[in-house]
Amino acid sequence: MSRENIHNPPILELGPDFYDPVKPAVFPEAHLRYRNQEAARFIGLDSLSDSAWKDHFWAFKPLPGNLSEPLALRYHGHQFMHYNHELGDGRGFLFAQFPVAGTWYDLGTKGSGQTPYSRDGDGRLTLKGAYREALATELLQSLGVNTSKTFSFFETGENLVRYDEPSPTRAAVLVRFSHGHIRIGTFQRLAHFEQKENIQKLVDVCLKAYYPEIHSDDADERAFLFFQAVVRKCALLTAQWMIAGFVHGVLNTDNINITGESFDYGPYRFLPSYDVRFTAAYFDRQGLYSFGRQPVTMLWNLQRLGETLKLQFNTLPVEEIIEEFSDEFNAHVKRLFLQRLNLKSRGTEADGSLLTAYFNFMESSPALYEQAFFDFFGGKASPRIASSPQKDFYQGEEFANLMNQLQDFEVDDVTKMAHSYFQNSKPCTLLIEEIESIWKPIAEENDWGFFYKKLEEIRSFRGIY
């Protein structure tokens, strides 16, 4: 795809009611720490020289034929279920948009300077925050989760003061590759100001840019199909999080993308062991966004989207469409569960019984979440069950019931059983202790070796799931 052949990016079609032109910050230093060649190749930017990469993704010189200036997007949102009308891109902006195979992708930033929505913030990102986001997006991609990709980050030579990190701390500017940055909160802002015509416009542009397979000459039907598509995509994403053992941490409506793509990684966690009460954010003292509450939270957020659409499309059957979420979510959970175990389906009832037996065992056991999925890859055919580092946990009544349920399940893809990844004794994980241990040599000695080695490990099993 030619970078010069970009016509009418969707954000410009929406118009100035949806964004504010901004200027990027001027940074004192540029140390490239991460460059995603795979994502760059997807949009035709992989051949950029080092100097051109720096020009575009550190100094933010506009890409040829693309947006002529950065745009801070406008949105509102519910944060921990309390409505906030002072939101918007406070330390980032939309930098470029690219059409690929009939749909659009964005390059957006994080830590690129102040905007009209920065409030009291400095518009910056810590280097540790960029590092953590890169790790999260890489592992989620390998685990088969529909996630944004970290495209690039530079260390900028600035020192930041943060109350939740030892300060002063190093700074970075990150570029995120995403399937759009339109959020539920984007719609909420329009409803807050009763901009009904803009709600109509946003639905139509979203369909054109992100759901090109949906067509209708009737505006009400387009709204129906749009909302239905978002509900289904978000049901899939939530199922992917649950099977991956991922806790997003901050599931506010401004963090839910209408394409059903996971993004914006702050205080995320991966489960150590199975625990529905496990939370990621230290400030989530009530467990509102705990691991087990992610499905109901996503459903609540989708209901807020339905409310905003109802303002313009008053006949929209919001509850009828919302009811699809549970069936979609449950079907995806069963399918993804079997996929993670590399087993063939035996039908809805048998698959459901196996899933129940598996998580009953996990709830009763101190077994590590990812190690168990690793050990049971291939079901009873897996040689790792008897040799696992946690084989002593594989006993008891719940384990016996699980093994009994596994008896009649066949391996789905025999070739995957021989993959080099499964010759290891332990799976690739990203628990908080490991994130901190990889960060320590960066913080103390500027040694990035363990970080790059971890990226290689994460990418070594991409495609299995």
Sequence and secondary structure as in RCSB ss.txt:
>XXXX:A:sequence
MSRENIHNPPILELGPDFYDPVKPAVFPEAHLRYRNQEAARFIGLDSLSDSAWKDHFWAFKPLPGNLSEPLALRY
HGHQFMHYNHELGDGRGFLFAQFPVAGTWYDLGTKGSGQTPYSRDGDGRLTLKGAYREALATELLQSLGVNTSKT
FSFFETGENLVRYDEPSPTRAAVLVRFSHGHIRIGTFQRLAHFEQKENIQKLVDVCLKAYYPEIHSDDADERAFL
FFQAVVRKCALLTAQWMIAGFVHGVLNTDNINITGESFDYGPYRFLPSYDVRFTAAYFDRQGLYSFGRQPVTMLW
NLQRLGETLKLQFNTLPVEEIIEEFSDEFNAHVKRLFLQRLNLKSRGTEADGSLLTAYFNFMESSPALYEQAFFD
FFGGKASPRIASSPQKDFYQGEEFANLMNQLQDFEVDDVTKMAHSYFQNSKPCTLLIEEIESIWKPIAEENDWGF
FYKKLEEIRSFRGIY
>XXXX:A:secstr
  TT     HHHHH GGGEEE      S  EEEEE HHHHHHTT TT  HHHHHHHHTS    TTS SS EEE  
 EEETTEEESS S SS  EEEEEEETTEEEEEEEESS   TT TT  S EEHHHHHHHHHHHHHHHHTT  B EE
EEEEEEEEEE  TTS SSEEEEEEEEEES   BHHHHHHHHHTT HHHHHHHHHHHHHHH TT   S HHHHHHH
HHHHHHHHHHHHHHHHHHHTEE S   GGG BTT  B   SS EE SB  TT  S TT TT TT GGGHHHHHHH
HHHHHHHHHHHH TT  HHHHHTHHHHHHHHHHHHHHHHHHTB    HHHHHHHHHHHHHHHHHS  BHHHHHHH
TTTGGG THHHH TTGGGS SHHHHHHHHHHTT  BS HHHHT GGGGSSS     HHHHHHHHHHHHHH   HH
HHHHHHHHHTTTT  
